[in-house]
Amino acid sequence: MKEKNLKIAAAAVLLPIVLSAFNVKPAFAGNIYKSMAKEFGEISKNKGFKKVAVVGFLNKNDVSREETEYISDKLTTQLVRTEKLQVVERQLLSKIAEEKKLALSGLTADEKRNKIGEILSVDAIISGSVFSEGENLKIMAKLINIENGQILKAFEGEIERVWTLVPEPPETDFNLDAVYAAVPADLRDSPKDSEIFVCEKAYRDLEGLQKKSVELKARYWAAKMKSPGFSYSELTRNPGSEIKNPGVKRRFYELLQNSYYSGIVSLNSREQQLVQAVFDKEKKVSDECGLY
């Protein structure tokens, strides 16, 4: 009994560590929008700039348009609060571009800068990119002199993801038959070496399969983590890292934690077969197209 209690206690200590490694509850610094606005504002003041335009951020990998717009708006608000600069935001920039029939997409970077400066009478622009870092977003912003294209200041920071801005996967009733039907026949039966694998379609199909099987996978990993002799150090990758859809990934970690603490319903033989089929599909996509 004493040994059993020690194992349970050890598992209770291990799970938060594992979930932390899986980026379930990341830690974050202070308000980077204020820091960004302060640094850009000070540089602009030193250069004698009076007016800047926030032209927006490019969304990379799994970052949504809503997230980049949110970041642009937050930065714009903080810049205005510094009272050091006049700020032109992206919505006005787009409106003016449309009214002037300005086709920015057909211009070089230098031509775009000159056009923006000419139309808006701004001294500098703020742009950059936003990257997905699991449960975080990495912001890489830069202040650019509109006259010569010189990067006057670069800023890099990381923020907690606001999940309400990430499109959620559609809610569906969990159906084992639907999961089974979604697994290609060559993974349920005999392999077909002649299968034509188109990566774009493979990613879409895999995402759909992961959405349908997320509950099974969470239960599988919760049971594995509670099994005697489990060691996180034996894993070659973090469970859940193969899920690229942010909403599905978040759902997986929620279910994993809930299953671990509230009691695990063991997978039956058919469910085990389906989970293994999903793992096989993920490995195939990874081998053929890149995933892990």
C-alpha positions in Angstrom: 0.0 0.0 0.0 2.8 2.4 0.9 4.6 1.7 -2.4 1.4 2.3 -4.3 0.8 5.6 -2.5 4.4 6.7 -3.3 3.8 5.9 -7.0 0.6 8.0 -7.0 2.4 10.9 -5.3 5.2 10.7 -7.8 2.8 10.7 -10.7 1.0 13.8 -9.2 4.3 15.6 -9.1 5.3 14.4 -12.6 2.1 15.6 -14.5 2.6 19.3 -13.9 6.2 19.0 -15.1 5.1 17.1 -18.2 2.2 19.5 -18.9 4.7 22.4 -18.5 7.0 20.7 -21.0 4.0 20.4 -23.3 3.4 24.2 -23.1 0.1 23.9 -21.3 0.8 26.7 -18.8 3.5 28.9 -20.1 5.0 31.9 -18.2 5.0 35.3 -19.7 6.8 38.7 -19.2 5.1 42.0 -18.6 3.2 44.1 -21.1 5.4 44.1 -24.2 3.0 46.5 -26.0 4.0 49.2 -23.6 7.7 48.3 -23.9 7.4 48.3 -27.7 5.6 51.6 -27.9 8.1 53.2 -25.4 11.1 52.1 -27.4 9.7 53.0 -30.8 8.5 56.3 -29.4 11.8 57.3 -27.9 13.7 56.4 -31.1 11.2 58.4 -33.2 11.5 61.4 -30.9 15.3 61.3 -31.1 15.0 61.3 -34.9 12.6 64.2 -34.9 9.7 62.0 -36.3 6.2 63.2 -35.6 4.0 60.7 -37.5 4.2 57.0 -38.0 2.0 54.3 -39.6 1.3 50.9 -38.2 1.0 48.9 -41.4 0.3 45.6 -39.7 2.1 42.2 -39.1 2.4 39.2 -41.3 0.9 36.0 -39.8 3.3 33.0 -39.9 2.6 29.3 -39.6 -0.5 28.8 -37.4 -1.1 32.4 -36.5 -4.6 33.7 -37.4 -5.4 37.1 -39.1 -7.4 38.0 -36.0 -4.3 37.6 -33.8 -2.1 39.8 -36.0 -4.9 42.5 -36.1 -5.2 42.3 -32.3 -1.5 42.9 -31.9 -1.6 45.8 -34.4 -4.5 47.4 -32.5 -2.8 46.9 -29.1 0.4 48.5 -30.3 -1.4 51.4 -31.9 -3.3 52.1 -28.6 -0.1 52.1 -26.6 1.7 54.4 -29.2 -1.2 56.9 -28.9 -1.0 56.8 -25.1 2.7 57.8 -25.2 1.5 61.2 -26.7 4.8 61.4 -28.5 3.6 60.6 -32.0 0.7 60.9 -34.4 -0.2 57.4 -35.4 -1.9 56.2 -38.6 -3.4 52.7 -38.2 -3.7 50.0 -40.8 -7.5 50.5 -41.4 -6.9 54.1 -42.5 -3.9 53.0 -44.6 -6.1 50.5 -46.5 -8.9 53.0 -47.0 -6.6 55.6 -48.4 -4.9 53.0 -50.6 -8.3 52.0 -52.0 -9.4 55.6 -52.5 -6.2 56.4 -54.3 -6.4 53.2 -56.4 -2.9 52.3 -55.1 -1.9 48.8 -56.0 0.8 48.2 -53.4 1.1 44.5 -54.3 2.7 45.5 -57.7 5.4 47.7 -56.2 8.8 47.0 -54.9 9.6 47.4 -51.2 11.2 50.8 -51.8 8.3 52.0 -54.0 5.8 50.9 -51.4 7.7 52.9 -48.7 7.8 56.0 -50.9 4.1 55.7 -51.8 3.0 55.3 -48.2 5.2 58.2 -47.1 3.9 60.4 -50.0 0.2 59.7 -49.3 0.2 59.6 -45.5 3.0 62.1 -44.9 4.6 59.8 -42.3 8.2 59.7 -41.2 8.3 56.0 -40.4 6.3 52.7 -40.5 6.0 49.9 -38.0 5.7 46.4 -39.4 6.8 42.9 -38.6 5.8 39.2 -38.3 4.1 37.1 -35.7 5.0 33.4 -35.2 3.3 30.6 -33.3 5.3 29.2 -30.4 3.0 26.6 -29.1 0.7 28.3 -26.6 2.6 31.6 -27.1 3.0 34.1 -29.9 6.4 35.6 -30.8 6.2 39.1 -32.1 9.1 40.5 -34.2 8.5 44.2 -35.0 10.6 46.9 -36.6 10.5 50.6 -37.0 11.5 51.6 -40.5 12.6 55.0 -41.8 10.2 55.7 -44.7 12.8 57.9 -46.5 15.6 55.3 -46.9 14.3 52.0 -45.6 16.7 51.9 -42.7 15.6 49.7 -39.7 15.9 52.1 -36.8 14.7 49.7 -34.1 13.9 46.0 -33.9 11.9 44.5 -31.1 11.2 40.9 -30.2 8.9 39.7 -27.5 6.6 36.8 -26.6 3.0 37.0 -25.4 0.4 34.5 -24.2 -2.0 33.5 -26.9 -5.5 34.8 -26.6 -7.4 31.6 -27.5 -10.7 33.5 -28.3 -8.9 34.9 -31.3 -8.1 31.5 -32.7 -10.8 29.8 -34.8 -12.0 26.8 -33.0 -12.5 23.4 -34.7 -16.2 22.7 -35.4 -17.9 20.8 -32.6 -18.8 17.3 -33.6 -20.4 14.4 -31.7 -17.7 11.9 -30.9 -18.3 8.9 -33.1 -16.0 5.9 -33.3 -17.3 4.8 -36.6 -16.5 8.2 -38.1 -13.0 7.9 -36.8 -12.6 4.5 -38.2 -14.0 5.6 -41.6 -11.5 8.5 -41.6 -8.5 6.2 -41.4 -7.3 5.3 -44.9 -7.9 1.6 -45.8 -4.2 1.1 -46.3 -3.6 1.9 -42.7 -6.4 -0.4 -41.5 -5.5 -3.3 -43.7 -2.5 -3.9 -46.0 -0.3 -1.1 -47.2 -0.4 0.2 -50.7 3.1 1.2 -51.8 1.7 2.9 -54.9 -0.4 5.5 -53.0 0.0 9.0 -54.4 0.7 11.3 -51.5 -0.1 15.0 -52.0 1.1 16.9 -49.0 -1.5 19.6 -48.9 -4.3 17.1 -49.0 -2.5 14.9 -46.5 -2.3 17.7 -44.0 -6.0 18.5 -44.4 -7.0 14.9 -44.0 -4.7 14.4 -41.0 -6.1 17.5 -39.3 -9.7 16.2 -39.8 -8.6 12.8 -38.3 -6.9 14.5 -35.4 -10.0 16.5 -34.6 -12.1 13.4 -34.5 -9.6 11.3 -32.5 -8.5 14.0 -30.0 -10.4 12.4 -27.1 -9.0 8.9 -27.7 -5.5 10.3 -27.9 -5.8 12.2 -24.7 -7.1 9.1 -22.9 -4.3 7.0 -24.4 -1.6 9.4 -23.1 -3.3 9.9 -19.7 -3.3 6.1 -19.2 0.3 5.8 -20.4 1.5 8.5 -18.0 -0.2 6.7 -15.1 1.1 3.3 -16.0 3.8 1.8 -13.8 7.4 2.6 -14.9 6.4 5.5 -17.2 9.3 7.9 -17.7 9.0 11.2 -19.5 12.7 10.9 -20.5 11.9 7.9 -22.7 9.7 10.0 -25.0 11.3 11.1 -28.3 8.9 14.0 -28.7 6.1 15.7 -26.7 2.7 14.1 -27.1 0.6 16.7 -28.9 3.5 18.3 -30.8 2.2 16.5 -33.9 -1.1 18.5 -33.7 -0.7 21.7 -35.8 -4.2 23.1 -35.4 -4.1 25.4 -32.3 -7.7 24.8 -31.2 -7.3 21.0 -31.5 -3.9 21.1 -29.6 -5.5 23.1 -26.8 -8.4 20.7 -26.6 -5.9 17.7 -26.5 -4.1 19.2 -23.5 -7.3 20.0 -21.7 -8.6 16.5 -22.1 -5.2 15.0 -21.1 -5.2 16.9 -17.9 -8.9 16.1 -17.1 -8.5 12.5 -17.9 -5.4 12.2 -15.7 -6.9 13.8 -12.7 -10.6 12.8 -12.9 -10.2 9.1 -13.7 -9.1 7.3 -16.8 -11.5 5.1 -18.8 -9.2 2.5 -20.4 -9.3 2.1 -24.2 -10.9 -1.1 -25.4 -9.2 -3.1 -28.1 -11.0 -1.3 -31.0 -10.1 2.1 -29.6 -6.5 0.9 -29.2 -6.6 -0.1 -32.9 -7.9 3.3 -33.9 -5.4 5.3 -31.9 -2.6 3.2 -33.4 -4.0 3.9 -36.9 -3.9 7.6 -36.1 -0.3 7.3 -35.0 0.5 5.4 -38.2 -1.1 8.1 -40.3 0.8 10.8 -38.5 4.1 9.0 -39.0 3.3 8.5 -42.7 2.6 12.2 -43.2 5.7 13.1 -41.3 7.9 10.7 -43.4 6.3 11.9 -46.7 5.8 15.6 -46.1 7.3 16.6 -42.7 5.4 17.0 -39.5 7.4 16.4 -36.3 
